[in-house]
Amino acid sequence: MAATEEYLPEARSWRELLRYAVRVAEGKRLILILNELPYAVEADSALPSELQNAWDHDLKETGLILVVAGSHVGVMVGVQEYQAPFYGRFTARLAVEPLDFAALPSFFCPTTMRHSG
């Protein structure tokens, strides 16, 4: 079964989920997106350390692209500070501005979307 057809098994911890990501990413490109990281960290304060450990020992040697995102700017900046687990591990940092509702039609092919003005 191809990775895109696999079902994610139930993970009882971040460590289990990250070990699964290592297995799936072996020999192929995989994008793992952790959206709203600040809320996940609020629920489990060990998450940044788990991610650091997994990245340093397993994930960085795979084809995995790890994307962490969050709307709480203070927390996202904090995880990158000198004493923080993610310090020096970011490839890029992007500030994403709010999406204007009026811009949404530009995401769709003009031939499939008609404006009913």
N, C-alpha and C positions, 0 to 999 in steps of 0.2 A: 504494500500500500504506500503510495507517495505521501510525503510529509504534508502536503496540502489536503490530503484526504484523511489524515489521522485525526482521531478524537483525542483531545487532551485528557489524560487520566486525572482522576481526582488527586489533587496535591494537598497534603495536610499541613505543609509548611512551605515557606519560601525556598528553603534548601531543596526540598523535593522538586519543586517547580523548576529551579535553576539546574538541577541535575538532569531533569528531563530535557531542558533546552540544550544542554551540552550534548546529549545523545542525538537529538534531532538535528543539531547544527553540524555534526561531524561530517566533513566532506562536502558540505553544501552551504549556500548563502541562506541566512535566516534573519528576519527582522523581528526583534522582540520589543514591543512598545509597552512601557509602564506609564500609563497616563495617570495624572493626578497623584504623583509620588508623595506629596505632602500628606494626603489623606491616608495613604498606605502606611507611611511612617508613623502617623498619629495612632493608627491601629496596632502597629507592631514596630516599636522603636529599634528592634534589632535588624530591620530590613537593610539599612545602609551598610552595616557591617557584613551581612550575608551577601549582598551584592558585591562588595569589595572583595571578599574572600573568593566568591565564585569567579569574578573577573580575573583576579590575580593568579588563580591556580588552574582554571579550566577554560573559561569563556574566551579570553583574549587569543587563545590558540586556535579557535574555531572560526568559521565563516560568519559568526553571529554579529549582527549590528544591533547594539542595545541603545534604544531611545528612551530617555526618561523625560517626562514632561510634567509640568505642574503650574497651576495658576497662582499659587502663593509665592510671589517673587522672593520674599525674605527667606523662605525655606530653601528654594532652589539655589539662591546665592550661598546660603549657609552650607549646603552639602559640598560646595566647591572650595571652601576655605582651607587654609593650610593644615589645620588639625583634623579636618573632616575626612571621612572614608573615601570620598570621590576625588580628593585633591589630586590633580595631575593626571586624571584618567579620562577627561573629556576630550574628544577629538574636535568638537565644535560646540559652540553655545549660540543659540538663536533666540532672540526676543521676538515673539510672535504677537503682533497687534491684534486687537479684536476684529473679527470678521464682520464687515458691514452687510446687513441683510440684502441690500440692493445689489451687491456684487455676486450673489449666488447664481444668477442665470449664466454668468460667464464660465461657470464650471461645467456646463452642459453643452453638448453639441447644438449649434443654432438650428440645424435641420430637424432635430427631435423635439425642440421646445418652441412653442409658438406663444407670442405675447398676445393676450386677449385684452387689449387696451380699451 
